[in-house]
Amino acid sequence: QEQFVESGGGLVQTGGSLRLSCAASRSTIRFNTMAWYRRAPGKQRELLARVSGDGSTNYVDSVRGRFTIYRDNADNVVYLQLFSLKPEDTAVYYCNTVPTFRINGREYWGQGTQVTVSS
């Protein structure tokens, strides 16, 4: 059973916006801090934003003020709204728990969703 199904990525111009969605199981969403991560070409995966069960959020400096994370516990979805996109935001975006979800001791990741920002 897939734990995370990401969608909403695409090709946008600099300054554009996207909204990413992550569908997860009810128990995963409800009982965990959820986060969005990304992996840019040639770089390691990085955590961008997290939202806890009480709705409090935290962002890395590179996206603070441009990205917004929020969760819909009723629909079991976590969103990442992306504004003012830059070419350096080009990456595959993933959602996961914090700490990351593990199956038999190994990190589990969904397929991600590709965001490409053209200059």
HUFENRA-V738992 format. One record per backbone hydrogen bond with DSSP energy under -1.0 kcal/mol. CO is the residue of the C=O (numbers start at 0). NH is the residue of the N-H. If there is no record, write none. Layout:
co:CO nh:NH
co:CO nh:NH
This chain:
co:4 nh:22
co:6 nh:20
co:9 nh:115
co:11 nh:117
co:12 nh:15
co:15 nh:84
co:17 nh:81
co:19 nh:79
co:20 nh:6
co:21 nh:77
co:22 nh:4
co:24 nh:28
co:25 nh:29
co:26 nh:30
co:32 nh:97
co:33 nh:50
co:34 nh:95
co:35 nh:47
co:35 nh:48
co:36 nh:93
co:37 nh:45
co:38 nh:91
co:39 nh:42
co:45 nh:37
co:47 nh:59
co:48 nh:35
co:49 nh:57
co:50 nh:33
co:51 nh:54
co:55 nh:51
co:57 nh:49
co:59 nh:62
co:59 nh:63
co:62 nh:65
co:62 nh:66
co:65 nh:82
co:67 nh:80
co:69 nh:78
co:71 nh:76
co:75 nh:23
co:76 nh:71
co:77 nh:21
co:78 nh:69
co:79 nh:19
co:80 nh:67
co:81 nh:17
co:84 nh:14
co:85 nh:88
co:86 nh:89
co:90 nh:114
co:91 nh:38
co:92 nh:112
co:93 nh:36
co:95 nh:34
co:100 nh:107
co:102 nh:105
co:105 nh:102
co:112 nh:92
co:114 nh:90
co:115 nh:11
co:117 nh:13
